[in-house]
Amino acid sequence: MAKTAAALHILVKDEAKAKALLAQLEKGANFQQLAKKHSTCPSGRNGGDLGEFRKGQMVPAFDKAVFSCPLLQPYGPVKTAFGYHIIKVLWRN
């Protein structure tokens, strides 16, 4: 079972915006450009890059998604106390 992962994410306040961004990504939009433009998380400045983190380090819903969704494909929206996330897992170890 994977113990660490690296992921990108886009955090927005409402589900409709998250779904609209996911639709753009599914049509080939650049994840990092959308993160820089739309994400409310400070990581947005870096294209949504969260770097490497351990299982259990993130809030439960986000953590569960990262360690179960397909690799390298935009996934979401995932609701947490922070808002709605679109996640792209780069790798898991």
C-alpha positions as CSV (number, residue, x, y, z in Angstrom):
1,M,0.0,0.0,0.0
2,A,1.2,3.5,-0.9
3,K,2.6,5.5,2.0
4,T,3.5,8.7,0.2
5,A,2.2,10.6,-2.9
6,A,2.8,13.8,-4.9
7,A,-0.2,15.7,-6.3
8,L,-1.4,18.9,-7.8
9,H,-4.7,20.4,-6.9
10,I,-7.0,23.3,-7.7
11,L,-9.1,24.6,-4.7
12,V,-12.3,26.6,-5.3
13,K,-15.2,27.7,-3.1
14,D,-18.1,26.2,-5.0
15,E,-18.9,22.9,-6.6
16,A,-20.1,24.4,-9.9
17,K,-16.8,26.1,-10.5
18,A,-14.9,22.9,-9.7
19,K,-17.1,20.9,-12.2
20,A,-16.5,23.5,-14.9
21,L,-12.7,23.4,-14.3
22,L,-12.8,19.6,-14.4
23,A,-14.7,19.7,-17.7
24,Q,-12.0,22.0,-19.1
25,L,-9.3,19.6,-18.0
26,E,-11.0,16.7,-19.6
27,K,-10.9,18.6,-22.9
28,G,-7.1,19.0,-22.6
29,A,-6.7,22.3,-20.6
30,N,-3.4,22.7,-18.7
31,F,-3.8,21.8,-15.1
32,Q,-1.1,24.0,-13.8
33,Q,-2.3,27.1,-15.7
34,L,-5.8,26.6,-14.4
35,A,-4.5,26.2,-10.8
36,K,-2.5,29.5,-11.2
37,K,-5.6,31.3,-12.5
38,H,-8.4,29.9,-10.3
39,S,-7.0,28.1,-7.1
40,T,-7.6,29.8,-3.8
41,C,-4.9,27.8,-2.2
42,P,-1.4,29.3,-1.8
43,S,-0.1,26.3,-3.8
44,G,-2.0,27.8,-6.8
45,R,1.0,30.1,-7.4
46,N,3.1,27.0,-8.1
47,G,0.5,25.4,-10.4
48,G,-1.2,23.7,-7.5
49,D,1.9,21.6,-6.6
50,L,1.6,20.1,-3.1
51,G,4.9,18.2,-3.4
52,E,5.3,14.9,-1.6
53,F,3.3,14.1,1.5
54,R,2.5,11.1,3.7
55,K,-0.7,9.2,3.9
56,G,-2.7,10.8,6.7
57,Q,-1.0,14.2,6.4
58,M,-3.9,15.8,4.5
59,V,-7.6,16.2,5.6
60,P,-9.4,12.8,5.4
61,A,-11.5,13.3,2.3
62,F,-8.6,14.7,0.3
63,D,-6.3,11.9,1.6
64,K,-8.7,9.2,0.7
65,A,-9.0,10.6,-2.9
66,V,-5.3,10.9,-3.4
67,F,-4.6,7.4,-2.3
68,S,-7.4,5.8,-4.3
69,C,-8.0,7.8,-7.5
70,P,-6.3,7.0,-10.9
71,L,-2.8,8.5,-11.4
72,L,-2.2,11.4,-13.8
73,Q,-5.9,12.1,-14.4
74,P,-7.9,15.0,-13.0
75,Y,-10.2,13.8,-10.3
76,G,-13.0,15.4,-8.4
77,P,-14.6,17.5,-7.1
78,V,-13.6,16.4,-3.6
79,K,-15.3,18.4,-0.8
80,T,-13.4,19.4,2.3
81,A,-13.8,22.2,4.9
82,F,-11.6,24.3,2.6
83,G,-13.8,24.0,-0.4
84,Y,-13.8,21.8,-3.6
85,H,-10.7,20.3,-4.9
86,I,-9.7,19.0,-8.3
87,I,-6.8,16.6,-7.8
88,K,-4.2,15.2,-10.1
89,V,-2.0,12.6,-8.5
90,L,1.5,12.5,-10.0
91,W,2.8,9.4,-8.2
92,R,2.4,7.2,-5.2
93,N,5.1,5.1,-3.3
